[in-house]
Amino acid sequence: MPVKPLPNVLCPLCGKPNQCAPASAGDFAVECWCTRVVISPQALDRVPEALRGKACLCPRCASGDLPAPPST
């Protein structure tokens, strides 16, 4: 059975739509914006552990234009 992408369509940093084409289509065979950009290492570091490898960033957050982290 082929592997399918998870249907997570919200950015784990800002909560807005992540524009992930594979997540929306349910198939890795579709082209996505993220294959043509450099993802900010700082943004990846801020993804909550529970969502790492399970939810894609939106283009804004991936570029490093990050929302402020929640205050504790």
Secondary structure, 3 states (H helix, E strand, C coil): CCCCCCCCCECCCCCCECCCHHHHHCCCCCCCHHHHCCCCHHHHHHCCHHHCCCCCCCHHHHCCCCCCCCCC
